[in-house]
Amino acid sequence: MKIYCPHCKEGAITRTSKRPAPVFYEVYAQCISPACGWAGKIYVEFATTTVPSRTPSPAVDIPLEPKSRRELLEQLMANYQ
């Protein structure tokens, strides 16, 4: 994932990150432009699932996108007919 500075639009680099939850990261980023100098925290969250994991963790709950849910239900129904 490429990150850009919200002010000058130059690239930004990741300095460090923390993972307080299995589906959430706090990323500390810094603009690469010396003229700008912005630094800050970015939140990254796993919001939805498009394809379920083949090895799901019981500690992780990422909801299915509605379209993916419909497609999975259709596949299940086709297998039982």
FENSUL-V171718 format. One record per residue. N is the residue number from 1. RES is the residue in three letters. BURIAL is + if it has 16 or more other ideal C-beta (glycine too) atoms within 10 Angstrom, else -. Layout:
BEGIN
N_RES_BURIAL, N_RES_BURIAL
END
This chain:
BEGIN
1_MET_-, 2_LYS_-, 3_ILE_-, 4_TYR_-, 5_CYS_+, 6_PRO_-, 7_HIS_-, 8_CYS_-, 9_LYS_-, 10_GLU_-, 11_GLY_-, 12_ALA_+, 13_ILE_-, 14_THR_-, 15_ARG_-, 16_THR_-, 17_SER_-, 18_LYS_-, 19_ARG_-, 20_PRO_-, 21_ALA_-, 22_PRO_-, 23_VAL_-, 24_PHE_-, 25_TYR_-, 26_GLU_-, 27_VAL_+, 28_TYR_-, 29_ALA_+, 30_GLN_+, 31_CYS_+, 32_ILE_-, 33_SER_-, 34_PRO_-, 35_ALA_-, 36_CYS_+, 37_GLY_-, 38_TRP_-, 39_ALA_-, 40_GLY_-, 41_LYS_-, 42_ILE_-, 43_TYR_-, 44_VAL_-, 45_GLU_-, 46_PHE_-, 47_ALA_-, 48_THR_-, 49_THR_+, 50_THR_-, 51_VAL_-, 52_PRO_-, 53_SER_-, 54_ARG_-, 55_THR_-, 56_PRO_-, 57_SER_-, 58_PRO_-, 59_ALA_-, 60_VAL_-, 61_ASP_-, 62_ILE_+, 63_PRO_-, 64_LEU_+, 65_GLU_-, 66_PRO_-, 67_LYS_-, 68_SER_-, 69_ARG_-, 70_ARG_-, 71_GLU_-, 72_LEU_-, 73_LEU_-, 74_GLU_-, 75_GLN_-, 76_LEU_-, 77_MET_-, 78_ALA_-, 79_ASN_-, 80_TYR_-, 81_GLN_-
END
